[in-house]
């Protein structure tokens, strides 16, 4: 008799335990599925041009800009124009430093003084203040995460490979550290069909997939270039399937709306 009571108690505990854990992925059950399309570096002219091509999809993107101190007046104005059209301008470091290596060699204070604080000051002074940051080279660790999350609301790392969508980490999971999958054509995992399969998984599971690119071009010639066709296929899928284009800062807002 005691054995049956203990078994019943054990099953009850397991039932409630499983129910609580099952709620974690279901936080997104009412979320509109969608995509974050982000771009890194300082290809401002190319970003501005591809916006003209993709505007018909009502797309929105996040442009993580580096070397702000080297941008021309025209490029800064184009960033302002992109922002006024509903896009987001994020930070990618003033000098495109490898955060992990630089901090190991020089310390956190020097990193902030060279890479983060002057970048934020310049962006603020040009009405382009940012709450988001993308790691140059995707170089990060727990130390850099903790440091930068004191200065930004959300930080984006990188991921690679063509894992099964269910195993990919390029989906938003209510965390202020997110990971984007590269869609430049030189990556070994490059496949428009694979990118669309991630979007399909996001659509079917109420998730948000995060992509990142560098230089958008009509036709691929060099590393770190994303062809217009890739972006058109992604945007067309999102638009056709009634998914949403998210900016990276909107993910932080979702996290705080739970």
C-alpha positions as CSV (number, residue, x, y, z in Angstrom):
1,X,0.0,0.0,0.0
2,X,2.8,2.4,0.9
3,X,4.5,1.6,-2.4
4,X,1.4,2.7,-4.3
5,X,1.2,5.9,-2.3
6,X,4.8,6.7,-3.0
7,X,4.3,5.9,-6.7
8,X,1.3,8.2,-6.8
9,X,3.2,11.0,-5.2
10,X,6.1,10.6,-7.5
11,X,3.9,10.7,-10.6
12,X,2.1,13.8,-9.3
13,X,5.4,15.6,-8.8
14,X,6.6,14.6,-12.2
15,X,3.3,15.8,-13.8
16,X,3.6,19.2,-12.3
17,X,7.3,19.4,-13.0
18,X,6.8,18.6,-16.7
19,X,4.0,21.1,-16.9
20,X,6.2,23.9,-15.6
21,X,9.0,23.0,-18.0
22,X,6.7,22.8,-20.9
23,X,5.6,26.4,-20.3
24,X,9.1,27.7,-21.2
25,X,9.1,27.1,-24.9
26,X,5.4,28.0,-25.0
27,X,6.2,31.6,-23.9
28,X,6.3,32.2,-27.7
29,X,3.0,30.5,-28.4
30,X,1.2,33.8,-29.0
31,X,4.2,35.5,-30.6
32,X,4.0,36.5,-34.3
33,X,6.6,34.5,-36.0
34,X,9.2,36.5,-37.9
35,X,12.8,37.4,-38.7
36,X,15.5,39.8,-37.7
37,X,17.7,40.7,-40.6
38,X,20.9,42.4,-39.5
39,X,24.0,43.8,-41.2
40,X,27.5,44.4,-39.8
41,X,30.3,46.8,-40.6
42,X,30.2,50.1,-42.5
43,X,28.7,49.3,-45.9
44,X,26.4,52.3,-45.6
45,X,26.0,53.0,-49.3
46,X,25.2,49.4,-50.1
47,X,22.7,49.2,-47.2
48,X,21.0,52.3,-48.5
49,X,20.8,50.9,-52.0
50,X,19.4,47.5,-51.0
51,X,16.8,49.3,-48.9
52,X,15.4,50.8,-52.2
53,X,15.2,47.2,-53.6
54,X,13.5,45.7,-50.6
55,X,11.1,48.5,-49.6
56,X,8.3,46.9,-51.5
57,X,8.3,44.1,-48.9
58,X,7.9,46.6,-46.0
59,X,11.0,45.1,-44.6
60,X,12.9,46.3,-41.5
61,X,16.5,45.7,-40.7
62,X,19.1,46.4,-38.0
63,X,22.4,47.9,-39.2
64,X,25.3,47.4,-36.8
65,X,27.8,50.1,-37.8
66,X,31.5,50.2,-37.0
67,X,34.2,52.9,-37.5
68,X,31.7,55.6,-37.1
69,X,34.5,58.2,-36.8
70,X,35.5,57.4,-40.4
71,X,32.1,57.8,-42.0
72,X,31.4,60.7,-44.3
73,X,28.7,63.3,-43.8
74,X,26.8,61.6,-46.6
75,X,27.0,58.2,-45.0
76,X,25.9,59.5,-41.6
77,X,22.9,61.1,-43.3
78,X,22.0,57.9,-45.0
79,X,22.0,56.1,-41.6
80,X,19.7,58.8,-40.3
81,X,17.5,58.3,-43.4
82,X,17.4,54.6,-42.8
83,X,16.4,55.2,-39.2
84,X,13.7,57.6,-40.2
85,X,12.3,54.8,-42.5
86,X,11.9,52.5,-39.5
87,X,15.2,50.6,-39.5
88,X,17.5,50.4,-36.5
89,X,21.1,51.5,-36.2
90,X,23.1,49.5,-33.8
91,X,26.7,49.5,-32.6
92,X,29.5,47.3,-33.9
93,X,32.4,48.9,-32.1
94,X,34.4,52.0,-33.0
95,X,37.4,50.2,-34.2
96,X,36.0,46.7,-34.9
97,X,38.1,45.1,-32.1
98,X,38.0,41.5,-31.2
99,X,36.4,42.0,-27.7
100,X,37.6,38.7,-26.3
101,X,41.2,39.0,-27.3
102,X,41.5,42.7,-26.6
103,X,40.1,42.5,-23.1
104,X,42.4,39.5,-22.3
105,X,45.4,41.6,-23.3
106,X,44.4,45.1,-22.1
107,X,41.5,44.8,-19.6
108,X,37.9,45.9,-19.6
109,X,38.5,49.6,-18.9
110,X,40.8,50.0,-21.9
111,X,38.3,48.2,-24.1
112,X,35.4,50.5,-23.0
113,X,37.6,53.6,-23.5
114,X,38.7,52.6,-27.0
115,X,35.8,50.7,-28.4
116,X,32.5,51.4,-26.7
117,X,32.3,54.8,-25.0
118,X,33.6,56.9,-27.9
119,X,31.4,55.0,-30.3
120,X,28.3,55.7,-28.2
121,X,29.3,59.3,-27.8
122,X,29.6,59.8,-31.6
123,X,26.4,58.1,-32.3
124,X,24.5,60.0,-29.6
125,X,25.9,63.3,-31.0
126,X,24.5,62.4,-34.4
127,X,21.1,61.5,-33.2
128,X,21.8,57.8,-33.7
129,X,21.9,56.6,-30.1
130,X,21.8,52.8,-29.8
131,X,20.7,50.2,-27.3
132,X,22.0,47.2,-29.2
133,X,25.5,45.8,-30.1
134,X,26.8,43.1,-32.4
135,X,30.2,41.5,-31.7
136,X,32.9,42.0,-34.3
137,X,34.0,38.5,-35.5
138,X,31.4,37.1,-33.1
139,X,34.2,37.0,-30.5
140,X,32.7,36.8,-27.1
141,X,32.6,35.1,-23.7
142,X,30.9,35.4,-20.4
143,X,33.2,38.3,-19.3
144,X,32.4,40.3,-22.5
145,X,28.7,39.6,-22.3
146,X,28.5,40.8,-18.7
147,X,30.5,43.9,-19.5
148,X,28.5,44.9,-22.6
149,X,25.1,44.2,-21.2
150,X,25.8,47.0,-18.7
151,X,26.0,49.3,-21.7
152,X,23.4,47.8,-24.1
153,X,20.0,46.3,-23.7
154,X,20.7,43.4,-26.1
155,X,23.8,41.9,-27.6
156,X,24.1,39.7,-30.7
157,X,26.7,37.0,-31.2
158,X,27.1,34.7,-34.2
159,X,26.5,31.1,-35.1
160,X,27.3,28.9,-38.1
161,X,26.4,25.5,-39.6
162,X,23.4,23.9,-41.1
163,X,22.0,22.0,-38.1
164,X,18.5,20.8,-38.1
165,X,16.2,23.8,-37.4
166,X,15.1,22.3,-34.1
167,X,18.8,22.3,-32.9
168,X,19.7,25.8,-34.2
169,X,20.4,28.6,-31.8
170,X,19.6,31.4,-34.1
171,X,16.1,31.7,-32.8
172,X,15.1,34.3,-30.2
173,X,14.5,32.7,-26.8
174,X,13.7,35.6,-24.5
175,X,17.3,36.4,-23.6
176,X,19.3,39.6,-24.0
177,X,22.1,37.6,-25.6
178,X,21.0,36.4,-29.1
179,X,22.8,34.7,-31.9
180,X,22.5,35.4,-35.6
181,X,23.2,32.9,-38.5
182,X,25.4,34.3,-41.2
183,X,23.9,34.5,-44.7
184,X,26.9,35.7,-46.7
185,X,27.5,33.5,-49.7
186,X,31.1,32.5,-48.6
187,X,29.9,30.6,-45.5
188,X,30.1,26.8,-45.9
189,X,26.5,26.5,-44.7
190,X,25.2,28.9,-47.3
191,X,22.0,27.7,-48.8
192,X,18.9,29.8,-49.6
193,X,16.8,26.7,-49.2
194,X,18.2,26.1,-45.8
195,X,17.5,29.7,-44.8
196,X,13.9,29.3,-45.9
197,X,13.6,26.1,-43.9
198,X,14.6,28.0,-40.8
199,X,11.9,30.5,-41.6
200,X,9.4,27.7,-42.1
201,X,10.3,26.3,-38.7
202,X,9.9,29.7,-37.2
203,X,6.5,30.1,-38.8
204,X,5.3,26.7,-37.6
205,X,6.6,27.2,-34.1
206,X,5.9,30.9,-33.4
207,X,9.6,31.8,-33.3
208,X,11.8,34.6,-34.6
209,X,14.9,33.6,-36.6
210,X,17.9,35.9,-36.6
211,X,20.1,36.4,-39.6
212,X,23.1,38.6,-40.2
213,X,25.0,39.7,-43.3
214,X,27.6,42.2,-44.3
215,X,27.7,43.8,-47.8
216,X,24.6,43.3,-50.0
217,X,25.5,43.0,-53.6
218,X,23.7,42.2,-56.9
219,X,26.2,39.3,-57.6
220,X,28.7,37.6,-55.2
221,X,32.4,38.3,-55.9
222,X,34.1,38.5,-52.5
223,X,33.8,37.2,-49.0
224,X,31.3,38.7,-46.6
225,X,28.9,39.6,-49.4
226,X,25.2,38.7,-49.5
227,X,23.4,38.6,-52.9
228,X,20.3,40.5,-53.4
229,X,18.5,37.3,-54.4
230,X,19.1,35.8,-50.9
231,X,17.6,38.8,-49.3
232,X,14.7,38.9,-51.8
233,X,13.8,35.3,-51.1
234,X,13.9,35.8,-47.3
235,X,11.8,38.9,-47.5
236,X,9.3,37.4,-50.0
237,X,8.9,34.4,-47.7
238,X,8.3,36.6,-44.7
239,X,5.8,38.8,-46.5
240,X,3.9,35.9,-48.2
241,X,3.5,34.0,-45.0
242,X,2.3,36.9,-42.9
243,X,5.4,36.9,-40.7
244,X,6.9,40.0,-39.1
245,X,10.2,41.9,-39.7
246,X,11.6,42.6,-36.2
247,X,14.4,45.0,-35.3
248,X,16.8,43.7,-32.7
249,X,15.7,46.2,-30.0
250,X,12.2,44.8,-30.3
251,X,13.4,41.5,-29.0
252,X,14.4,43.2,-25.8
253,X,11.0,44.7,-25.6
254,X,9.4,41.3,-26.0
255,X,11.5,39.9,-23.2
256,X,10.3,42.6,-20.9
257,X,6.6,42.2,-21.9
258,X,6.3,38.7,-20.4
